[in-house]
Structures are given as C-alpha cells and as structure tokens.
Amino acid sequence: MEHCAACGTAEQQAKLKAVIEESRSTPGCLMHILQEAQGIYGYLPIEVQKTIAKGLGISLSEVYGVATFYSQFSLKPKGKHKINVCLGTACYVKGGDKILEAVEQELGIKCGECTADGLFSIDSCRCVGACGLAPVIMVGEEVYGKLTPEKVREVIRKYKDEEAKA
C-alpha cells in the first residue's frame, strides 16, 4: 500500500492489515474490522475502506454501505476534542440550536466538520441522557449542562487554553 495522508502511517497500515488477516476467516467480520480500523485511524477514509474491501475480497460498495449505515462510523476525521451538541427534545426546547450555533461560531466550522488544526470537531446527537441539565454538550466524555452561548464559549476557551499550554 503506497503512502498517502488518508492512508495513515506505516504503523497504522500494518495494524489494519493485521486486523484484516486475523479476522478475515470469521463470518460477519466486517463490523469488527471497521470498528478496529476506526480505532486505529479515528475515522474511515475511502483509502482505508478500499484496503478492507481488498483484504476481505468484497466490494468497496459493501464496505461503504456498512460504514455509512451505522452512525458509530465516521467517514470524516474527528478532532482531538470531539464536541457533541445534544439536540434531543429537552435540549432543543431549551435552546440547543443556539448552543450549536455558538459552538460553530467559536470554532469557525459547521456541524460534522473538524478544525484545520485537528483539535476540535462538532457533531450533534439526539440525547445524552442528561435532560435535567438541558441544554447540554459533551466534550469527549465530559458533560456540560445548563448552557448559554457565553458558557459554551468559556468551555471551548478552556480547552483552547489547555492546548496552548501543551
């Protein structure tokens, strides 16, 4: 496999090939391999999907179909700090859409995108199970509730400041 940015490092390529090799004889192994590949790369670029298809002797469309059907898989890179804005009923009623707008403004990207420096990505979700704290965002596994657009900016600035110190 020749080197390209979306193909990842030689180490990532070797890990993916090893996962394919050890799993290929197991019936229904595609989901497992896609999960492992996303763990290795952080997302599933088309080059990785091609490698999986070739390694399993199946069509790229079959791999792509599974990767796009299940919401756990991402075809786009995610940031180091993954921000999920809850747009479930309780959060939406309490201004979840305004919270999403504030996150997008603060980071200069739209939902589904990743910042150019790879530090932040934004996604929306339907419910994080913290309805009493609505509106809510999650940064990684950390939940932030009872948000306002200004509180959102403070949360994001905290992560930006930590990155600037690192």
N, C-alpha and C positions, 0 to 999 in steps of 0.2 A: 504494500500500500504506500503510494507516494505521499510526501508530507504536504499538508495544506493546513491553514489555520483552523478550519472547521473539523479537520480530521484529528486534531489534538496532537499531543506529544507522542513520541515513540513509546513511552511507558504506557500512556492511555491506550494506544493501539494494541500493544501487547496484552494488556489486561482484557480488552474486549475480545481479542482473538482467543484467549484462554477460556473466557466465559462461554463463548460460542462452542469451542471444542469440547469442553466438559459437559455441555448441556444438550448438544445437537441430537443425541440419540434418545432423549427423553421426550415422549409425546407431549405436545402442548407447551413446549419450552419457550415459545416466542415472548410471552408476557414476562417471564423470568428474565430473559436476556434483555428485553427492553428496560426493565427496572434496573438491572445491573448496569447497562450502558448509560442510563440517565444518572446513576450514581457516580459513574466514572467521569462523565463529561459535564454533568449538570443540566444537560438538555439533549435532544436527539436531532442533531443536524442531518441533512439529507445524506451526507457522506457516510455517517455512522449507520443510517438506515440501509444504505447500499451494501455496506460491509456485512451487516446482519443478514440481509437477503441472500447475498452471495454465499455466506458461510452456512446458511441453512438450506440453500438450494430452492428458495421460494422467490416469488416475485416481489419487487420493490413495492408494488401497489398493495400487496398483502401486509407488508410491514407498515407502510404508511397508513393503511386503513385502521390497523390496531392502534398505532401511535396517536392518531387523530381522534379515534372513538373515545378513548379513556382520558378523562380530564387530568389524571395524575401525570400524564406525559406532556412535555413541553417541546415544541419544535424551535423555540427561540431561547437564546441564553437568558439566564436569570442572574440578578445581581447578588453580590455577597450578602447584602441585606435585602431580603425578599419582603416587600410590603404587601399585605393583603388587606384590602378595604372591604369591610362587610357591607353588603347591600341587601341583606335579608330584611324582612318586613319591619322589625323593630328598629333596626339601624336606619333603614331608608326613611321611615316616618319621622325619625328624629334628626334627619339631615345628612344621611350617609352620602348622598350625591354631592353635597357641598364639601364634605370631608375628602371625597375622591378628587374633586376639583382643586382643593388646597394642596393635596399631595402632588398632583400633576404640576401645579404651578411652582411649588417649591423645588421640584426636581427637574422641571423643564422637559418632561416626557409624558406620554399618554399611557393609559392602562394597557398592559400587555407588552410594554417596552422596557428596555434596560438602558441605564445611563451609559454614555460613551466610555466612562472610566470603569465600568463594570461593577460599581459599588452598590447601586440600587436598581431594583425592578419593582414594578407595580402590577398587581393583579387585583381582581375583585372576586369575592366569593359570596355565597348565599347565606351562610350562618356560621359563626364560630362558637355558638353556644354560650354567649355572654350577653344575652338580650337585656338583662338588667343594667348593663353598663353602656347601652347604646347611646350614641354611635361609637363603633369600635374599629380599630385597625390592629393588625398583628404585624410585628417586625420580627421575622424568624418565628420563634415560639413565644415571644413576649407579647402580651395583650395590653393594649392601651384603650381605656374606655372613657365615657362621658366627654368626648372630644368636641372641640370647637376648631374652626380653621386655624386660629392662632396657636392652640395647643398642639395641633398637627405640626406646625412649623417648628415649634420648640422640640418636639420628639425627633424630627428629622435633623435639626441642627445638632442635637446631642450626638447622633450617630456620625454626622459630618465632622464634628469636633474631635470625636474619638479617632476617626480615620486620619485627621490632620496631625494628631499626636503620634500616630503609629509610624 
